[in-house]
Amino acid sequence: MEEIKGEMEQKGMDPMAVDEGQWIMKQLFRESGVSPFTPLKGIFIQGPVFISFFMAITNMAEKVPSFKEGGAFWFLDLSTPDPFYALPILRGLTFLITVECNMQEGMEGNPAAGTMKNVSQGLAVLTVPFTMTFPKALFCYWITSNVFSLAYGIVMRKPHVKKFLGIPDMPPPPPASSQQSAFSIFSALKKSISSNENPTSAIAPSTKVAVDRS
């Protein structure tokens, strides 16, 4: 995508270059079996799972007697909030570290990656005071999930793990270009993907020009 964007910028973003770039981008995504929204699939899959665990653990903390003495260290009673606020803060820290280490993995070249990371960083800090009244049992699950996500992201970046699983190495991201160029590229890509296909759209723009001239 970065190579295609660079070629389009070198051509001055004229209508012919944009049209050809749209077609190349569309073919690239089709051959790779992905879309600009592919990184969001994980959120839609994990969201219902997290909500289900959240509701189930909250309900268990209220109704299961063993939760009152099933904890450890300073959080022996898992059905009450943490009086030291250590668990909410630890939950925020683990999420913040996960965002810093793993948030932009696989989103190189996507101009929305920076915005998503900034929003996630803000949520990691702002949600701490709003979760201080949650039962300790919920944080036992929450922190464990964050630590697992962090470890998973770190392990999946190891070269020998990628080689074992057949995951190609990501090339180093090129220097960031101007926001206007990135916006123009992805606006063109969005228009290309959302447009209805017709028989002539399967022909590359350069080919169509050659046919018209003949």
C-alpha positions in Angstrom: 0.0 0.0 0.0 2.9 2.4 0.8 4.5 1.6 -2.5 1.2 2.3 -4.4 0.7 5.5 -2.5 4.2 6.6 -3.3 3.7 6.0 -7.0 0.5 7.9 -7.0 2.1 10.9 -5.2 4.9 10.9 -7.8 2.3 11.1 -10.6 0.9 14.2 -9.0 -2.5 12.7 -8.0 -4.0 13.5 -11.4 -7.3 11.8 -12.2 -5.6 9.1 -14.3 -3.2 8.2 -11.5 -6.0 8.1 -8.9 -8.1 5.9 -11.2 -5.3 3.5 -11.7 -4.4 3.6 -8.0 -8.0 2.7 -7.1 -7.9 -0.3 -9.4 -4.5 -1.5 -8.1 -5.6 -1.1 -4.5 -8.8 -2.9 -5.1 -6.9 -5.8 -6.7 -4.4 -5.9 -3.8 -7.1 -6.1 -1.2 -9.0 -8.7 -3.2 -5.9 -10.9 -3.7 -5.0 -10.6 0.0 -8.5 -11.3 1.2 -8.6 -8.2 3.5 -10.1 -4.7 3.6 -9.3 -1.5 5.5 -11.7 -2.7 8.2 -10.0 -6.1 8.7 -8.2 -5.0 11.9 -11.6 -4.1 13.5 -12.8 -7.7 13.3 -11.0 -8.6 16.5 -13.0 -5.9 18.3 -16.3 -7.3 17.1 -15.3 -10.8 18.0 -13.9 -10.0 21.5 -16.6 -7.4 22.4 -19.4 -9.9 23.0 -17.1 -12.3 24.8 -15.9 -9.6 27.1 -19.4 -8.3 27.8 -20.6 -11.9 28.6 -17.7 -12.5 31.0 -18.3 -9.0 32.6 -22.0 -9.7 33.3 -21.4 -13.3 34.4 -18.6 -12.4 36.9 -20.5 -9.4 38.2 -23.5 -11.6 38.8 -21.4 -14.3 40.5 -19.7 -11.8 42.8 -23.2 -10.9 44.1 -24.6 -14.4 44.4 -21.8 -16.9 44.9 -20.8 -17.2 48.6 -17.3 -18.5 47.9 -16.3 -15.2 46.3 -16.2 -13.6 49.7 -13.2 -15.6 50.7 -11.7 -16.8 47.4 -9.2 -14.0 46.8 -5.5 -13.6 47.8 -3.2 -11.0 49.2 -5.1 -7.8 50.0 -8.2 -8.7 47.9 -9.5 -11.6 49.9 -13.2 -10.7 49.4 -13.8 -10.7 45.6 -17.3 -9.4 45.9 -16.3 -5.9 47.1 -14.4 -3.0 45.5 -10.7 -2.6 46.1 -10.2 -0.1 49.0 -6.7 0.7 47.9 -7.6 1.2 44.2 -4.7 -1.0 43.2 -6.6 -3.3 41.0 -8.3 -0.5 38.9 -4.9 1.2 38.5 -3.2 -2.1 37.6 -5.9 -2.8 35.0 -5.4 0.6 33.5 -1.6 0.2 33.4 -1.8 -3.2 31.7 -4.2 -2.0 29.1 -2.0 1.1 28.5 1.1 -1.0 28.0 -0.8 -3.3 25.7 -1.9 -0.3 23.6 1.7 1.0 23.4 3.2 -2.3 22.4 0.5 -3.9 20.2 -2.0 -1.3 19.0 -0.5 -0.4 15.6 0.7 -3.9 14.7 -0.6 -4.7 11.3 -2.0 -1.2 10.7 1.0 0.3 9.0 -0.1 2.8 6.4 -3.6 3.3 7.8 -4.0 6.9 8.8 -6.7 5.9 11.4 -4.1 3.9 13.4 -2.8 7.0 15.2 -6.3 8.2 16.1 -7.3 4.7 17.4 -4.1 4.6 19.5 -4.7 8.0 21.0 -8.4 7.1 21.8 -7.3 3.9 23.5 -4.7 5.6 25.5 -7.3 8.1 26.8 -9.7 5.3 27.7 -6.9 3.5 29.6 -6.6 6.5 31.9 -10.1 7.8 32.0 -11.8 4.5 32.9 -9.7 4.1 36.1 -11.9 6.4 38.2 -15.1 4.9 36.7 -14.2 1.3 37.5 -13.1 1.8 41.2 -16.5 0.6 42.5 -16.4 -2.7 40.5 -15.9 -5.9 42.5 -12.4 -7.3 42.7 -13.4 -10.5 41.0 -14.0 -8.5 37.8 -10.4 -7.1 37.9 -9.0 -10.6 38.3 -10.4 -11.5 34.9 -9.8 -8.1 33.4 -6.1 -7.9 34.4 -5.5 -11.5 33.4 -7.0 -10.8 29.9 -4.8 -7.7 29.5 -1.7 -9.6 30.4 -2.5 -12.4 28.0 -3.2 -9.9 25.2 0.1 -8.2 25.9 2.1 -11.5 26.0 0.3 -12.7 22.8 1.2 -9.6 20.9 4.9 -9.8 22.0 5.2 -13.5 21.2 3.6 -13.1 17.8 6.2 -10.6 16.8 9.1 -13.0 17.4 10.8 -14.0 14.1 11.0 -17.7 14.9 7.3 -17.7 15.9 6.4 -16.0 12.7 8.5 -18.4 10.7 6.9 -21.4 12.5 3.4 -20.2 11.8 4.2 -19.0 8.2 3.5 -15.3 9.0 5.5 -13.0 6.6 7.6 -10.3 8.2 6.3 -6.8 8.0 8.6 -4.4 6.2 9.7 -1.3 8.1 7.2 1.6 7.7 8.5 4.4 5.4 8.6 8.0 6.6 5.1 9.4 7.2 3.8 11.4 4.3 1.5 14.4 4.5 -2.0 13.9 6.0 -3.6 15.3 2.8 -1.9 12.6 0.7 -3.0 9.8 3.0 -6.5 11.2 3.1 -6.7 11.3 -0.6 -5.4 7.8 -1.0 -7.8 6.2 1.4 -10.7 8.3 0.2 -10.1 6.9 -3.3 -9.7 3.4 -1.9 -13.0 3.7 0.0 -14.8 5.0 -3.1 -13.3 2.1 -5.1 -14.4 -0.6 -2.7 -17.9 0.8 -2.2 -18.6 1.3 -5.9 -20.7 -1.2 -7.8 -18.6 -3.4 -10.1 -19.4 -3.6 -13.8 -17.8 -5.5 -16.7 -15.5 -2.6 -17.6 -14.3 -2.2 -14.0 -12.3 -5.4 -14.2 -10.0 -3.8 -16.8 -7.1 -1.8 -15.6 -7.4 1.9 -16.4 -4.2 1.9 -18.5 -5.8 -1.0 -20.6 -9.0 0.9 -21.0 -7.2 4.0 -22.3 -5.3 1.8 -24.8 -8.6 0.3 -26.0 -10.2 3.8 -26.4 -7.3 5.1 -28.4 -7.3 2.1 -30.8 
